[in-house]
Structures are given as C-alpha cells and as structure tokens.
Amino acid sequence: MAIKRLFIANRGEIALRIVRAAQALNIETVLAVSDPDRDSAAARLADRKIVIGPASAAKSYLDPRLIVHAARESGCDGLHPGYGFLSERAILPTLCQKYGIAFVGPEPDVIDALGDKLRARAMAGAAGVPLVPGSDCIASAADARREGDRIGYPVLLKASAGGGGRGMVIANNGNEAEAGFHRASAEAVAAFGDGTLFMERFVPEARHVEVQLMSDGKGNVLHFGERDCSVQRRYQKLIEEAPCAAMPDHLRKQLHESAVALAASVNYRNAGTCEFLFDVKRQEFYFIEVNARIQVEHPVSEMISGFDLVQEQIRIAGGADLSVTQDQVALSGHAIECRINAEDVNRDFLPSPGRITRWQPPEGDGIRLDSHMTQGAMIPPFYDSMVGKLIVHGSDRADAIARLSSALDAFAVEGVPTTIDLHREIVAHPDFIENRIHTRWLEQILLPERAKRAA
C-alpha cells in the first residue's frame, strides 16, 4: 500500500531533502522537531510539524518510542529516519512494524546483523565478497598481540559495534597491539556499550570506495555506481566523488557485483551502501561494512545517474517494485561533493554554532546545494555542525574540479567560521587535482602543510 502521510524523524538538510521528495510524490509530510528546530527550513516547508521534545537529542530525536508515538498520533502510515540518529537502530523499524507503519529502510533483523561488523564480515564472506585479512573476536590484549603477529603489522583494531572512527586504533607492533586493545575496547564501551573488537590488516595508503545500492526486498538489487570517499579526517568524510577515477574498469565491475551479491544474500530492502577498502598498490578491494540507510553523500550518485534515490526509497517502503532495471541506470560524467561544516579549522575543527549573517551560495549549471541554511539562520550548538553539501557535476573529473573550484570561490558565508576555505585548498592541491589521494592524505599531507604555512 503506497504511503499517504510520511513522518520524518530527522532534522537539517536531510529532513528538508525528504520533505521535498515526498511532496514531489504527492505525499503529505509531518516533521518531528525539537524546540530549537521549530522554525527550521524543513519545518516551514512540511505540511505539519510536531514538537517532540527539548534540544537534547536523547529526549527528542533519539527516543524511538517517542518518535513512533508521534507518528501514530499524527496518523502517519510511513516513517523516514534519514541518516544518523535512529536510522540504523533496529528498535525503530521494530516499533513501526508493531504499529503498522511502513519504515523507509531495511528490516530490523537485517539492520541488526549488518550493524555488527563481525556478523557483517561473516555474511560478506559467505556471499563471496573479498575480505580484509583479519581476525574473529579478540578477547584480550594477548589475543591482540597474537593476531597482529599472524596478520602482519600494521593492523587496525576495530569495534564490532562501532562507527565514525570510534573504537579504532592502529598498531604497528605487538606492544602497540596490546595497548591498543585496552584503548579501543574502552572507547567502544563508552561509545556503544559494547567493547567487542576484531582486527584487520591496515592499508596505509588505501582508498575508501563505496557502492550505492537500492533493493525492493523481492530479490531485485540495483547499484548506482561507486563513490570515492578518501578525503577524510579522523575517519569522517569531507569530500566524496563518483566514480572512483583510480579504479580500473575490470575491478569496478567486480566491486559492483560484490556489493549486489551481498545485498541479495540478505534479502536487503531499500537504500544501502556497501563500503570497501581499495588497496591501490595491490589492486585489490576488501569489504568494510554496510550502511543500512541513505547516506550523506547520496547526491553524488544522483548527479551521475539522474535518479532520485529518496523518492525511490519512499516508493519501495510503500510496497512498490524498483522503478528501473540495471540496464536503465545510465551513469555519466563525474560528480564531487564537499561537506560544508560550521567549524573553525584553525582551532582543531571546533564546532562553531551561531547566526549566519551572510549566506550567498553559488549558482550555475552543474551546481547543486543541499542545505537548510538561509541568511539570518541560527546554527544551534546541540547537533551536527554540517550546514550544507555543495555538489557539482562535470563531463569528467577535470571539468568537475574546475566547476567545484569556481563554486567554492563564489560561496560566501559570514557570521560563523566554516570549512569552505579548507575545501578551496583541497581542491587546488596538486595531489587532489592529479588524484594522488588516500584516506590519510588530509591528515598526513595537507593539514601539516597548512600548519607549517601558518607557523
């Protein structure tokens, strides 16, 4: 049964994005808002808003029972979690199932299974997807040393329940493996309430490449190409582009096939992203994890495919089949996205809430801005610091970089510090232009160069 009234359990630019997608499908929208978000751009555009609690996310956006209660009380028959917050918590779709609300995302058991990195790793292996050489569960510091010696250093200790770089420690020898076990386990307990760790071979100069998937839960899985998300700081993505220009076509084909095979093996439903580590020197890729939701960087895939992924999410959640076949997904050109954050780069990326006194975004062919900001808008101190995503599309990577450089130069924001200047530096750097980047490039090359100039 097609969704008629959609509850949106998120905020910021993704809430606005979902409102627009739903309204394009003639679906009524109800937006959950905390007190500080009463007058947000999404709240003004939605057909209705419901104040669900105070600024504290724990008492508003992170309370699954409160969210589902508000959806029921407002007569919604569908619920979209966006990304972040409760989007990968199985309790939310479980409650939706209980009360007959269509959840825009995977089934609860799939979210649970894929959310545990050890289980996801086993599922990927069973589906024939290449894995990073690594271990099963590591129960002690002695285990960490033993596994590190077996795999070969450097290695990466990872939290099974983790994400966002928390509970992750690099070890270059046995002593560091033992010390890293205690540190990573403590971080994992603090962040996720679960200290379970495993270990993988660490690839010093790897690419982070991910495949955008969409499935109807009826055995049909599509991919919309891959994205290169290698410009990162502390495992947080800053720039994403599609396709991965460093990957040869024969590996690209294998990458897509691996991601589709994994999704099909678990009867995945809705949007998801299969993430891989690409070892450029070895010309091998390895499974990392699956993100069981729409991702921040989905517009990059939309720009090269001309396809609205959020609308497709909503249709599938309402019981529809996929609206296209793989043969009809035509990928063209090159797209790049910059995440614009309200952060002070010169103060170790300190989040900088406040009022935007000037907001002059770029315009032109091939330029897209996903943002909930306007001139005079207030950035609250309670949530993520991202204020927008600048996306460009060009005929090839060089054309996209030229368009992005011009767009960043034209992007004027005042009142709060932002990362726009940093993005200008990245895009102008010879390593970025010549595609000599990897997941540690920003921290090892550009930021030290920047600090040296400032000294």
ABEGO torsion letter per residue (X at the ends): XBBABBBBBBBEAAAAAAAAAAAAAGBBBBBBBBAAAAABAAAAABABBBBAEBABAAABAABAAAAAAAAAAAGBABBBAEBEEAAABAAAAAAAAAAGBBBBEBBAAAAAAAABAAAAAAAAAAAGBBBBBBBBBBABAAAAAAAAAAAEOBBBBBBAABEGGBGBBBBABAAAAAAAAAAAAAAAAAAAGBABBBBBBBBABBBBBBBBBBBAGAGBBBBAEBBBAABBBGGBBABBBOBBAABBAAAAAAAAAAAAAAAAAAGBBEBBBBBBBBBAAAGBBBBABBBBBBBAAAAAAAAAAGBBAAAAAAAAAAGBBBABBAAABBBBEBBBBBBBBBBBAAAGGBBBBEBBABBBBBBEBGBBBBBABBBGBBBBAABBABAEBBBBBBABAAAAAAAAAAAAAABBBBGBBBAAAAAAAAAABAAAAAGABBAAAAAAAAAAAAAAAAX
